[in-house]
Amino acid sequence: MGYNFSDRLTVDLALAYVYNDDHSIPKNTSKILNSSADGAGIIYNPYAGLDYEQKSEAYLPAINISYKW
C-alpha cells in the first residue's frame, strides 16, 4: 500500500504474516538433532532421545519513505 503525500514524497507500507503449523521429528530419527546413538554427543544433539515439535509464526512489517530531491 502506498501513498503520495506530494510530488516529491511517497510512503509505502507492507505487512506480512508467515507461519509454520507443525513440524515434528520423532525421537532418535535425526543425526544432528535428537539422536541418542553412541558418540553423538550432547553438544551436537541438543534434544537427544526426545521428540521434537516446532510451531513458528511471525509478523513482518515494512515501511519505505522516498523523497525526491
Rosetta constraint file for C-alpha pairs under 8 A:
AtomPair CA 1 CA 12 HARMONIC 5.67 0.50
AtomPair CA 1 CA 13 HARMONIC 5.32 0.50
AtomPair CA 1 CA 14 HARMONIC 6.37 0.50
AtomPair CA 2 CA 10 HARMONIC 7.06 0.50
AtomPair CA 2 CA 11 HARMONIC 5.61 0.50
AtomPair CA 2 CA 12 HARMONIC 4.08 0.50
AtomPair CA 2 CA 13 HARMONIC 6.13 0.50
AtomPair CA 3 CA 10 HARMONIC 5.80 0.50
AtomPair CA 3 CA 11 HARMONIC 5.35 0.50
AtomPair CA 3 CA 12 HARMONIC 6.36 0.50
AtomPair CA 4 CA 9 HARMONIC 6.04 0.50
AtomPair CA 4 CA 10 HARMONIC 4.45 0.50
AtomPair CA 4 CA 11 HARMONIC 6.44 0.50
AtomPair CA 5 CA 9 HARMONIC 5.49 0.50
AtomPair CA 5 CA 10 HARMONIC 5.98 0.50
AtomPair CA 5 CA 11 HARMONIC 7.59 0.50
AtomPair CA 6 CA 10 HARMONIC 7.20 0.50
AtomPair CA 8 CA 66 HARMONIC 7.81 0.50
AtomPair CA 8 CA 67 HARMONIC 5.40 0.50
AtomPair CA 8 CA 68 HARMONIC 4.91 0.50
AtomPair CA 8 CA 69 HARMONIC 7.35 0.50
AtomPair CA 9 CA 65 HARMONIC 7.37 0.50
AtomPair CA 9 CA 66 HARMONIC 5.77 0.50
AtomPair CA 9 CA 67 HARMONIC 4.61 0.50
AtomPair CA 9 CA 68 HARMONIC 6.68 0.50
AtomPair CA 10 CA 65 HARMONIC 5.89 0.50
AtomPair CA 10 CA 66 HARMONIC 5.14 0.50
AtomPair CA 10 CA 67 HARMONIC 6.52 0.50
AtomPair CA 11 CA 63 HARMONIC 7.27 0.50
AtomPair CA 11 CA 64 HARMONIC 5.77 0.50
AtomPair CA 11 CA 65 HARMONIC 4.59 0.50
AtomPair CA 11 CA 66 HARMONIC 6.36 0.50
AtomPair CA 12 CA 63 HARMONIC 5.68 0.50
AtomPair CA 12 CA 64 HARMONIC 5.02 0.50
AtomPair CA 12 CA 65 HARMONIC 6.44 0.50
AtomPair CA 13 CA 61 HARMONIC 7.76 0.50
AtomPair CA 13 CA 62 HARMONIC 5.84 0.50
AtomPair CA 13 CA 63 HARMONIC 4.66 0.50
AtomPair CA 13 CA 64 HARMONIC 6.56 0.50
AtomPair CA 14 CA 61 HARMONIC 5.85 0.50
AtomPair CA 14 CA 62 HARMONIC 5.02 0.50
AtomPair CA 14 CA 63 HARMONIC 6.41 0.50
AtomPair CA 15 CA 59 HARMONIC 7.10 0.50
AtomPair CA 15 CA 60 HARMONIC 5.69 0.50
AtomPair CA 15 CA 61 HARMONIC 4.49 0.50
AtomPair CA 15 CA 62 HARMONIC 6.24 0.50
AtomPair CA 16 CA 59 HARMONIC 5.76 0.50
AtomPair CA 16 CA 60 HARMONIC 4.99 0.50
AtomPair CA 16 CA 61 HARMONIC 6.41 0.50
AtomPair CA 17 CA 57 HARMONIC 7.34 0.50
AtomPair CA 17 CA 58 HARMONIC 5.83 0.50
AtomPair CA 17 CA 59 HARMONIC 4.68 0.50
AtomPair CA 17 CA 60 HARMONIC 6.30 0.50
AtomPair CA 18 CA 57 HARMONIC 5.55 0.50
AtomPair CA 18 CA 58 HARMONIC 5.27 0.50
AtomPair CA 18 CA 59 HARMONIC 6.53 0.50
AtomPair CA 18 CA 60 HARMONIC 7.87 0.50
AtomPair CA 19 CA 55 HARMONIC 7.74 0.50
AtomPair CA 19 CA 56 HARMONIC 5.48 0.50
AtomPair CA 19 CA 57 HARMONIC 4.10 0.50
AtomPair CA 19 CA 58 HARMONIC 6.41 0.50
AtomPair CA 20 CA 55 HARMONIC 5.70 0.50
AtomPair CA 20 CA 56 HARMONIC 5.08 0.50
AtomPair CA 20 CA 57 HARMONIC 6.32 0.50
AtomPair CA 21 CA 55 HARMONIC 5.54 0.50
AtomPair CA 21 CA 56 HARMONIC 6.93 0.50
AtomPair CA 22 CA 53 HARMONIC 6.97 0.50
AtomPair CA 22 CA 54 HARMONIC 5.84 0.50
AtomPair CA 22 CA 55 HARMONIC 5.11 0.50
AtomPair CA 22 CA 56 HARMONIC 7.91 0.50
AtomPair CA 23 CA 53 HARMONIC 5.64 0.50
AtomPair CA 23 CA 54 HARMONIC 5.12 0.50
AtomPair CA 23 CA 55 HARMONIC 6.59 0.50
AtomPair CA 24 CA 51 HARMONIC 7.45 0.50
AtomPair CA 24 CA 52 HARMONIC 5.48 0.50
AtomPair CA 24 CA 53 HARMONIC 4.24 0.50
AtomPair CA 24 CA 54 HARMONIC 6.30 0.50
AtomPair CA 25 CA 29 HARMONIC 6.95 0.50
AtomPair CA 25 CA 30 HARMONIC 7.46 0.50
AtomPair CA 25 CA 51 HARMONIC 6.05 0.50
AtomPair CA 25 CA 52 HARMONIC 5.12 0.50
AtomPair CA 25 CA 53 HARMONIC 6.49 0.50
AtomPair CA 26 CA 50 HARMONIC 7.44 0.50
AtomPair CA 26 CA 51 HARMONIC 4.79 0.50
AtomPair CA 26 CA 52 HARMONIC 6.44 0.50
AtomPair CA 27 CA 34 HARMONIC 5.99 0.50
AtomPair CA 27 CA 35 HARMONIC 6.94 0.50
AtomPair CA 27 CA 48 HARMONIC 7.60 0.50
AtomPair CA 27 CA 49 HARMONIC 5.26 0.50
AtomPair CA 27 CA 50 HARMONIC 4.85 0.50
AtomPair CA 27 CA 51 HARMONIC 4.43 0.50
AtomPair CA 27 CA 52 HARMONIC 7.12 0.50
AtomPair CA 28 CA 34 HARMONIC 5.37 0.50
AtomPair CA 28 CA 35 HARMONIC 4.12 0.50
AtomPair CA 28 CA 36 HARMONIC 6.02 0.50
AtomPair CA 28 CA 37 HARMONIC 7.75 0.50
AtomPair CA 28 CA 48 HARMONIC 7.11 0.50
AtomPair CA 28 CA 49 HARMONIC 5.56 0.50
AtomPair CA 28 CA 50 HARMONIC 7.28 0.50
AtomPair CA 28 CA 51 HARMONIC 8.00 0.50
AtomPair CA 29 CA 34 HARMONIC 6.80 0.50
AtomPair CA 29 CA 35 HARMONIC 6.20 0.50
AtomPair CA 30 CA 34 HARMONIC 5.57 0.50
AtomPair CA 30 CA 35 HARMONIC 5.68 0.50
AtomPair CA 31 CA 35 HARMONIC 5.19 0.50
AtomPair CA 31 CA 40 HARMONIC 7.62 0.50
AtomPair CA 31 CA 45 HARMONIC 7.59 0.50
AtomPair CA 32 CA 44 HARMONIC 6.30 0.50
AtomPair CA 32 CA 45 HARMONIC 5.65 0.50
AtomPair CA 33 CA 44 HARMONIC 7.27 0.50
AtomPair CA 33 CA 45 HARMONIC 4.74 0.50
AtomPair CA 33 CA 46 HARMONIC 6.33 0.50
AtomPair CA 33 CA 47 HARMONIC 6.01 0.50
AtomPair CA 33 CA 48 HARMONIC 6.87 0.50
AtomPair CA 34 CA 45 HARMONIC 5.41 0.50
AtomPair CA 34 CA 46 HARMONIC 6.72 0.50
AtomPair CA 34 CA 47 HARMONIC 4.61 0.50
AtomPair CA 34 CA 48 HARMONIC 3.99 0.50
AtomPair CA 34 CA 49 HARMONIC 5.54 0.50
AtomPair CA 34 CA 50 HARMONIC 6.09 0.50
AtomPair CA 34 CA 51 HARMONIC 7.45 0.50
AtomPair CA 34 CA 52 HARMONIC 7.65 0.50
AtomPair CA 35 CA 40 HARMONIC 6.81 0.50
AtomPair CA 35 CA 45 HARMONIC 6.46 0.50
AtomPair CA 35 CA 47 HARMONIC 7.68 0.50
AtomPair CA 35 CA 48 HARMONIC 5.04 0.50
AtomPair CA 35 CA 49 HARMONIC 5.87 0.50
AtomPair CA 36 CA 40 HARMONIC 6.43 0.50
AtomPair CA 36 CA 41 HARMONIC 7.97 0.50
AtomPair CA 36 CA 45 HARMONIC 7.81 0.50
AtomPair CA 36 CA 48 HARMONIC 4.94 0.50
AtomPair CA 36 CA 49 HARMONIC 5.19 0.50
AtomPair CA 40 CA 44 HARMONIC 6.75 0.50
AtomPair CA 40 CA 45 HARMONIC 6.71 0.50
AtomPair CA 41 CA 45 HARMONIC 6.28 0.50
AtomPair CA 42 CA 46 HARMONIC 5.70 0.50
AtomPair CA 42 CA 48 HARMONIC 6.95 0.50
AtomPair CA 47 CA 51 HARMONIC 7.74 0.50
AtomPair CA 47 CA 52 HARMONIC 7.37 0.50
